[in-house]
Amino acid sequence: MSFKVVNPDAYRFLDEYRGKDFKGQWPTVVEMFNISVKRFADRECFKAFSPELLAFTYREAYDKIQAVSRYLLSTGVKKGDKIAVSGKNSPEWAIAYLGVLYAGCIVVPLDISHSDHDMETLMAFGDVRRLFIDRDRTETIDKDGRVGLEAIYSLEKGAEVPYVLDMDAECDIVPYRACEDDVAAILFTSGTTGTPKGVMLTHKNLVSDTYIAQLYMKLYPTDVFYAILPIHHAYTMLAVFFETISVGASCVFGKRLVVTQMLKELREGKITMLLAVPMLFNKLISALMDGVKKKSRVLYGVIRFMMSISGFLKKYFHIKVGKKWFSFLLKKISLENCRICICGGGPLPASTFKMFNQLGIDFVQGYGLTETSPITHLNPVEAYKEESVGRFLPAVETKIVDPDSDGNGILYVRGPMVMKGYYKNEEDTKAVLSEDGWLNTGDVGHEDSDGYLILTGRAKSIIVTEGGKNVFPEEIENHFQLYYDIEELCVIGYLMDEKTKSEGIGIVVKPSKDCIKNHPDDLKKHIDSIVSTVNKELHAYSKISKVLIVDEELEKTSTKKVKRFAVQAKYADILKEQA
């Protein structure tokens, strides 16, 4: 497949502002927003439909952000102070985030799903002095003074503390003007029970990644992004929030990952850019295809045949007929206005990738880590490969270290989006980041001749079998993603031999409600038959040997990824003892 940059002029417009509105190679986040305010003052910027309609143009958002900045400065914040923002997705979250940066401070986005104790642990470690948070948490957080917060502010109306949209003050203090190499944000990836890992991302990290990613797809001021995944997470923060403001587009904030509400907001917001995780896209496409199949198997066959023609024309000739042919189907999942879907945060079946493109949507995958701001690889919309998580971005260098006989090794990356390091954690920083800027991603895979990355798994999750073979759980899990009778699953290793430390391969399965309803007497037999079918597709050394069915949800992150090591800790011994 020949490769070409889709949008070579993505950030050429910055030359007009260089030297006047910013002085570095890249603008800071503050300067990026200022430029968009100049270019798109009256365009809609932030919007939410729930609990009531709330919308701001770029000029209106700028005025509110400046008011928050003045208020913070008038109450004594200074250069480099760490201020946390934690709450449901909302325009208030965005305004607080930017207000912190406009005041010359460092923002610390925190997961609202953390308990008070866990959040306090991260804030204490991160030297956080102030906090913006949802109304109900303002009454409980840091009540014993464990963090020693100087002030708490609310992201919602009705609290006894200042509400972000009511903030303002007379202030003649000139805020510190950050430079591109200053830390803009500290994102915690783990550490509520051990040593926290606070990823320090500079303005250059975030802004360069925002613009460089646009070389692979065209974004427009008329686009409408949908922030449905937690916005504290690097993926949503950059690929939705920052991409929105970089091109003067609009961002609709969804507060709850509930399908009925999501479909309503997709339709009402006329969303053109949907970024989500594999679980969500799998559910959308499976619900759509199941609905067609139930209506008529003949109709289903005809539609799938037409989809194959549409996909062929789109992929090889760039002739897009899917939107016209299948608009009636796209309306059922509220994607009739959608231009581009981007999937990240985990492996996606090639079949899901293919079907969305066949329906006429530019559907691509991306790859990256919090430590890389996060995007390092992205499928160009006109040169995508379904089996790949994307091609390395221009300005990103990559290398595969210690490849095995199949060419799979640990991926290292270097580029302007790679983090400054872990906050107050020099040991962990040195373990993954070399002095010359190479980051050990911990992910295993290979790149093809065109530079497209094919992942096989995480180095830390490898299962070492009795025959000494390395097995990646993610590869096995991919085979189950379109078995709708399985709601959740996790492939883990269990110890088979104490001396050799060899592992067997087990799977923990939570069946769907429909599966339980349809198989009241033979549930175990039915799940075993699915596993048996998948085993026929696997190499002999990677076949599943034990199955454990559970009726409780598997522990997950805020982006709905199963916490493999939590599942391992809970169920590995049970699998080991299973007959």
N, C-alpha and C positions, 0 to 999 in steps of 0.2 A: 504493500500500500504506500503510495507516495504521500509525503507529509507537507503541509503548508500551514503557515501562520494565518489564521482566519481573519484577524483584525490587527494588521500591522500598525495602524494609526491609533491604537487604543488610548495612549496617553501623550500623544504628540502635542495636544492642546496645552499641556503644562508649560511648554516653552514660552507661551505668551505671558505667563505669570512668574516665571523663574527670574530671580533678581529683584522683583518688586514685591510679590506676595510671599515668597519663600526664597531661602538662600542656599539650601543644601541640594544634594542630588534629588532628594524626594521631599515633598512637603511633610510637615508633621500632621497628625490627625486633626489638630485644631486648624491648621492652614488649609488642609484638604476641605474641611467643612466651610471655611470662609470663602474659598474659591467657588464652591457650589452655591453658596448664598448669593455671590455676585452674579453667577450665571443663571440661576434658576429661582430667584427670590420668591416668585409667586406660584411656583409649582408645589403640589402637595408633597409633604415630606414624611410625616409620621401619622398613623391612623390606627384606631382600634374601634371595634363595634361593640365590645362588651367591657364592663356592664352597661355602658352607655356610649353613644358615639362621641369620639374625641379625635380631632384632627388638627394638624398644624401645617402651614406652608413653611418653606425654608426660612423666610423672613421671620415668621411667628416663632418658629422653633429657636432660631438664633437669638431673638429677644429674650425668650425664657431661659436659654442656656446662659446668656450673659447675666441675667438676674440672679441665677443660682451661683454663678461665679462671684459676683459682687457680694452676695450674702456670705459666702464662705470666707472670702478675704476679709470682710468686715468683722468676722468673728475670730480671726487670728490664724487661719491656715497659712502655711508658707510652702515655699518650694520643696517638692519632694515628699510632702506628707502623703501617707497612704490612707485612702478613703474607700471603703467597701460599698458595693452596690449589689443588693440581693433582692430578687422579687420575681413575680410572674412577668412574662413578657408584656411590655406596655410602652406607650410614648413617654410616660414618666421615667421609666428605666433608662431610656435613651437620653433624655434630657439631663438626668442626674449624671450619667456616665460622662457625657460631653462637658457638663458643667464642672465636674471635677478636673478634667484636663484643661479647660479654659482658665481655671484658677491656678494652674501651674503645678498641680498635684499628680499623684500616681493613682490610678483606679485599680481596685481589687474586686473583680466580679466573683461572687460566691453563689454556690448552688443553693437555691431556696429550699430544696428537699433535705438539706442537712438539719440535724437536730440542733437546738441551741448550743448544747455542749460541744458538738463537733465544729460548729461555726465559730464558737469562741476559741477553740483550739487553733484554728487557722488564723483568726484575726490576731490572736496573741503572738503567734509565731511571725506573722507578717507585719507586726508593728502598726496595725491599723488604728487610727485615732478617731475616726468618725464612720458612721454607717447610715446608708439609705436602705430601707427595708419596707416590706409590706406592713400595713396597719396593724394586723393582729400580732405580729412579732415584735413590734415596738414596745409592747408591755412586758415581754418576758426575757428578751435578750440581754445578757450581761447585767442581770439584776444583782448578782453578788459581787460585781466589780472585778471579775476575773480578768477581763481585758482592760478595764480602765478607760472605756470610751469617753471621749470628751463631749460627744453629742450624738444623738440618734434622730434621723429624719424619716418621714413617711413618704412612700410612693403612692399612697392612696389617701383619699379624703377621710376626715372623721377621726383622726388620731389626736392625741393630746400633745404631740410633738409637731414641729413645723412640717407642712406639706410642701413637697418640692415645687409645685406649680404656684404656691403662694409666696415663695421666697423672693426677697429683694431687699436692697439696702443702699443707702448712700455710701459710696466708697471711692476714695481717690487713690487707693493703692494700685500700683501697676503690677499685674500678675507676672510671674516668671514666664518668659517665653522659651519654651523647650526647644532643643535642637533635635535633629533626626536620630542621633545616637543616644538620646536620653530614654530611660525606661518610661513607657506609657502605661503598661498594665502588668500586673502579676496574676497569673492564672494558676490555681492549684489543681493538680492532676491527681493527687493522693495525699495521704498523710494525716488523716484524722485519728489514726491509732498508732502511727509510727512517726518517723521524721517527715515533716511535710515537704512536698516538692512544689515550690512556687516558681513557675516558669516566668522569667523576666523577658517581656517582649518590648522592644523599643518602638518608637514611632516609625523608624525606617523599616523594621521587620513587618509591621502591620500594613503600612501604606504601600510599600513595594510589592508585597504579596497581593494586595487588592488590585493594583493596576496590572501587574505582570500576568495574572490569571486571565485578564480580559483580552490578551493576545489570542486566546483560543476560542473566544465567543464574543459576539457583539452585544453590548448592553446599551440601552437607550434611556433618555429622561422619561419616556412614556412607559417604561416598565414598572410593574408593581410586584414587589417581592413580598413573600409571606413568611413571617417569623413565627413558626409553630413549634420548632424544637427549642429547648431552653437556651436563652440568649447569652447566658454566662459562659456557655461552652464555646471554645475557639471556632468551631465549624460555623455555627449560626452567627456568632459575633462578627466574623470577617466576611463569610460568603453571603450573608444577608444584610446585616447592619451596615458594615463598611462599604460593601459593594453598592448598596443603595445610595449612600450619601456621596460616593465618589463620582457618580454620573448624574446626580440630580433626579433620581427616580423616587418612587414612593414605597414605603414599607408599612404593611398591615401587620399588626401584632395579634397573634392568636394566643389566648391565655391558657387554653386547656386542650390537650391532645385527645379530644373526643370526636370520633368520626363524623357524627351528625352535625356538630357545631362547625367542624372544619370544612365540611362540604358547603355549608351555608356561607361561611366567610370567603371561601374560594370563589363562590358565585357572586356574592355581593361586592367583593373587593375587586372583581375582574382581574384576578391574579394571573400574571404572565410568567413569573419565575417561582418555581416551587423547589425548594431544597429540603430533603428529608433523608431518613435512614431506610435501609432495606426493608425492615419490618413493615413500614407504612406503605411503600410502593408495592410490596408483595400482596398486602391485604387489598389494596385498591384494584390491582389487576386481577387477582383471584376472584374477588366479589363480582367484578364486571364480567369475566369470562364464565363464571358459574351461573350467573343470571341468564346469559345468552343460552348456555347449554340446557338449562332447565326449561327454558321457553320452547326450544326446538333444536334437536340435534342436527337436523338438516341445515337450519339457519346457521348454527354454530360452525358446521363444516364449510359452508359458503363463505362466512365471514373470515374464518381462518385462512382460507385459500386466497381471498382478496387481500388479507393482511400480508401474506407472503409476497404477493405481487408488489404491494405498496412498499414494503421494506426493501425489496430488491431494487426498485426504481430509486428510492431515497438514498440507499447506501452507495450504489455503484454509478448512478447517473445524476444524483442530487436533484431529482424530480420529486417534488413533495405533493402527493395526492391524498395522503392519509387523513389530513384535517377535513378535507372536503368529503371524502368517502365515509368517514366514521364520526362525523360531528354528533350524530344521534347517540353514539356510544360514549363519547367524551362528555356529553352533557350529563350523563348518568353519574359520573364521578366528578362533576363540576370543573372539568379541565378544558372546557371549550375555548377559553381565552388564553390558555397556557402556551407559551412559546418553548420554554426550556425547563426540563426537570434535571436536577443534579442529585446524585445519590452519593453519600459518603458515610463514614462511621462503621463500615463493616462490609463483608463480602455479599455480593448480589448475584443471584442466578443469571446466567447469560440469557435465559429464556425471558425473564422479566425485562431486562435491558432491551432485548430485541422487540418484544411486543409493544412497548411504549413507542419505540421508533416507528414500528409498522403503523401505529395509529396516527402518526403524523407529528408527534412531539419530538423535538430535539432532546433526547434523553442521553445523558452521559454520566460517567462515574468520575470521582476524584479521589485523591489520596493525600494524606498528610498526618501530622501529629501536632499536638498543642505546641510542642517545642519548635515547630516550623511555621507557626502563625495562622493557619495550619497547612496551606496548600503547597505541595511540591510537584504533584502530578495531576493532570486533568486530561480527559479525552476531548480533543478538539471536536466541535459539533459537526464538522463536515469531514472528519477523518477518524471516526471512532472505531474501537475494537471491543466487541462485547465481552471478551474473555479478560480484558485488561482494566485496571483501575485508572489508567491514563498514561499519557506521555509526560516525561519530565518537562517542566516549564522552562522557557528561555531564562537564562541567568542561574539556573539550577545545575549543579554538577552532581553526578551520581557515580557510585562504584559498588560492585558486588564483591564482598570479601569472603574468603574461604568457601568457594562454591563446592558443592558435592558433585557426584558423578552425573547428576541431572542438570547441573549448572545453577542450582539454587544455593544462594548464600545470603549473608546478612547485608541489607541495603544501608549504605552510607550516603549522606547528602551534604551539599555545601551550597550556600547561596545567601542573598541579602535578607531572607526571611527566617534564617536560623537564629534561635534565641540567643540572648546575651549569656544566659546561664540560669541555674537554680538559685533562688534567693536564700542567702545565708547557708548554703549547702555546697561548699567547694568540692567536697569528696565526690558527691554524686555528679556534679558538673564535669569533673575531670574523667569520670568513668565513661561518659558518653560523648563528650565534646573535646576534640583535640585542639591544641594550641593554634593550628592552622585552619580551624573552622569546620572540620569534618564531624558530622553528627552521626552516631550509631543509632539507627532507628529502632533496632531490635526486631525488625520485621524481616522475614525470609522470603526470597523469591528470585526472579531473574528478569532481565530486560531483553526484549527481542531486538532484532537488527534495526528497527525504527525507533528504539528508545521507549517502547511501551512496557510498562511494568506489569508482570503477572505475579501476584502474591501467592504464597503457599501457606503462610501462617506466621505466628509470633514465635521468635526463638525461645522464649520462656515457656511456651505452652506445648512444646514438642513432647510427644510420647515416644519413649524408647522401648521397642518391643523386644521379645525374647531373642529374636534373630539379629538384634542390633540395628534394626531399621528405624529411621526417624519418621514418625507419622505426625502430620499436622491436623489437629482436630477440625480446624476451619474447612479444610478440603472435604472431610467427611460430611460435615454439617451442610455444606452446599447442596449435597444430594437430596436433602430432606426439605428444602425450602418451599417446594410447591406441593408437598403432601399436606392438604388442608386439615386432615384429622389430627395433626400435631400442632398444638398451639405454641409450645416452647420446648426447646431441647438444648442439651449441652453434652458434647463428647468430652470425656475425661479419661485419664489413665488411672488404673488401680494397680497396686503392687502385687505382682505374681510371685516374685522370688526375692527374698531378703538378701541373699548373697550376691546375686548378679544385678539386683535393682531393676530387673526387667519388668515391664508393665504390660498389662492387658488393656484392651480398649473397651470402655463401657460407655453407655449412653443413658442420660437421665431425661425422661420424657414426661411432659405434662400434656395429656390429650386435650383436644378442643371439647367444648360443651356438646357440640353436635355429635362428635365421635362417641362420647360417653352415653349420650341419649340413644344413639343408633346401635350400640354394642353393649347393652347392659349385662349380658351373660358371658360374652367372649372378648372383653376389652383387651386382656393380656395377649390373647391369641391374635387379635387383629393387629395390635401394635407390633408384635413379633413378626407378623407376616410382612409388614412394611419394612422393618429392619432387614428381614431376609431378602426382600427385593432389592434394597439398596446394597446389601452385601455382595450381590451378584455383579454389581457395577464396580466394585472396589478391588484393588490388588489383594492378593492372598494375605499379605502381611498387615493390611490396614482394615481387615474385616472386624466388625463389632462382635464381641464375644459375650457381653452381658448387657441386659436391659433392665432399667429400673423405672417403674412408672410412679409418678408422684401426683398428688392432687393439690399441691400448693404452688404458687408462683415462684419461679426461680429469681434469686436476687439479681437486680439490674441496676445499671447506672441511670443517671437522669436522661441520657439519650437512648434509653431502652436497650442497651447492650447487656447481655447476660454476663454477670461477673464470674468468669470461669473459675478463678481461684477460690471464690466463696463456695461455689458448687462443689469443687474438688474437696475442700475441707469438710463439707457437710456430708457428702455421699460416697466418697472414695472407699471408706472402710466398709460401708454397707455392701457395695458392689464386690469388694474383696471377699466378704464372708458369704456372699450369695452362692447357692449350690449351682 
